[in-house]
Amino acid sequence: MASADIAVLYEHPDWQKPLFAALERRGVRYAAVDLKHAAFAAADAPLAPLYFNQASPSAYVRGNTRAVPYALAYMRALEIRGVRVLNGSAAFALELSKTAQAALLRSLDIPAPRTWTFNDVNALRERAAEIPFPVLLKPEQGGSGARIMLVERFADLAALLAAQPDYWLPDNLLLLQEYIASDPARGIVRMEFLGGELLYAMRVISHGRFNLCPSPVCNPDEGAGACELPSAAPPVEFHAYREVPAQAVAWGKRIMAAGKLDVGGIEYLEAPDGRLYFYDVNANSNLRPSIAAEYGFDPFERVVDFLVRERKRTLPAEDERAFA
């Protein structure tokens, strides 16, 4: 018999604390699985009938690079055995690959910036004429805006990678993304989805920063955050956005379904001509209580509601009444 109702996979020491507190308030038995220091055997019994993956691709910026491949291996082993994992290996693999995200958006006919993936500067040089500099340089395995920068010319890109080979980390694959101009005063829009439905949307004004992590741990409402990617720029601003276009919500739902995400954040920006461009898919969704409060609810209570419903779906019909 499993000792818990739900097992939560996590790596960041603080991001999941609000979720754990909500589970405890509701009396839900959970196992917290720290991916930073872990080991498992193929013969191990599952810790719970239902797992919830909260691993983050940004683990490497905290010195926890091994948490990512471990999370993938563990989830795949569980899924092969028939254990259900919310935001499982397919969703996590999508979050780990900006290239896969771009391909998914293209396959869904959702407007997105063009991208070029490369593992060799000279190979990319052969296609330089088709790349509309300036462009954004991004790591294939994204997370917390790490190593994202605006590159003005191909020569600047070549010089950067020659001088700083650690830019290839963590997986030795990079991509260039078409730069879409937008109004910095309006920022970008992030929609949070839970169980296939929009939970809330917010505008995020970054003042030139690429780290848009919505967690109050990294970007608090007041004071300095404990983020691994500090910046001298003004603090990131988060504002509830109730007027999110219906088309944007519809596209977000399609991305969540096609990407097999149970919980996630989808980001898009608005070009000067009004067109929307989707560019980021986040499976590890750090919900922001102050924004949700403007909508009148606690986001982590909503997550627990969802987890409880999904846990009940894994129970035989005769046992559903025993689980609260």
Secondary structure, 3 states (H helix, E strand, C coil): CCCCCEEEEECCCCCCHHHHHHHHHCCCCEEEEECCCCCCCCCCCCCCCEEEECCCHHHHHHCCCCHHHHHHHHHHHHHHCCCEEECCHHHHHHHHCHHHHHHHHHHCCCCCCCEEEECCHHHHHCCHHHCCCCEEEEECCCCCCCCCEEECCHHHHHHHHHHCHHHHCCCCCEEEEECCCCCCCCCEEEEEEECCEEEEEEEEECCCCCCCCCCCCCCCCCCCCCCCCCCCCCCCEEEECCCCCHHHHHHHHHHHHHCCCCEEEEEEEECCCCCEEEEEEECCCCCCHHHHHHHCCCHHHHHHHHHHHHHHHCCCHHHHHHCC
